[in-house]
Amino acid sequence: KIPIIFVTGQDSVEEEEFGLSLGAVDYITKPIHPSIVKARVKTHIILKNQYDLLEKIALRDQLTKLYNRHHFADALSGKVSSSIRHSSSLSLLILDIDHFKSINDTYGHGVGDEVLRDVASILLRNARAEDIAARLGGEEFVIVLDNCNLEDAIKKAEFLRQEIEDYYPVGIDVTASFGVIELSKTDTCVQFLDYADQALYQAKKEGRNRVVAYKR
């Protein structure tokens, strides 16, 4: 993802075509004019920054700054394939803010948005670089935990559940329910997410504000 500019004495059309075909963004032949080189470098830095910004907008949820559902689906597929190929553990947490409709109805959607942002910030603060924290939609979030077994995933979920309960976003009582699962080598991506969702449903059924692991 780093822009490469060739500065070279090779000035034939064939050499320039070859350099660009390798992925270079520009090709400058000698003798060079420093002011022209600086201008071209500046242009490519601007283009690179614009590309990075567009990529960030495309991958992130605008409200919470977590990854969006589209990126999550793509990333999960890669994580599942890698976990099965290397026989490494992979776990998934799915969580839902309890009674979120009541929060919106009682305090308004502006406060609801603040709650979503605050919960997302808790998830971001506690996610490792290799984890994927995403907003699935509405008040539902997910974290993919790389190299993490079920026991550790449950501990992580319980820690996050307590963090959310103790935080009091915008000064109101907020809790969340969690479903947890560890990948089986026979799981597809769809099954993996669906099983976690079943565990989340069970957590809600049992009274909310709790962590439930999927039982195989």
Steps between C-alpha positions, in 0.01 A plus 500: 500500500804729488518704177822428309663745255784385275781749445726342238728543204302237309303724266358267237124464462531126565682556832245760612214268408670217693552718809138612504379144443680401822272737689695826513289815514747709301818471289752785484799481268836668553616768485252608765374843600467507882202736495313266263583195714376680813180600325432144385577359845263756657225406253532129580498568875173691456353217291614242756340694788177535304499127423556413867215728603262346246602151610435593865157638412419185302606262779379683811158561649447876489343531844719270713824486296499121538532285189174474308309182423637473145863507611424267789357238263809512279742494794316217677533278193877549503525443876299178483705362208828587674388347830401171337812488283739562792297316767492815713217604731249765396213631706218743440303727733169644394330754725180696507421807713212406728167681454652743252160591354395619844810723517407659168134535598578648843799724430489552122712377212776750571564337838465159336778592259719610793442164666601319182818709473590443865451124480703493177782692670512235774531228237771690310703567816501133590554349153846377404656598169420156355135504614209624288245718679199586285148633512260255340217751498270673745616426855678174411878465502750222444866431581709229334776384736806357327691221678246493780331189638149482644607533863696818434223634276248459783734689735535776240125523454440516875759774533333704224155438646617638835673796334176596322291457815739717706545771237158667512514657150354854506407438863241227444495131591612291200566126485572250223444131432771281346514182296837323476628219279828336402542389139476133415689379195167390350338844534431722203507878549121507494473225762766660717307827517162328528611289799630813676165665430320203656710543815413871505131416472538265795668774705202726435258219583674439832458862611756709302818664631683167491741288296389171347729266308366284217476136611596247233 
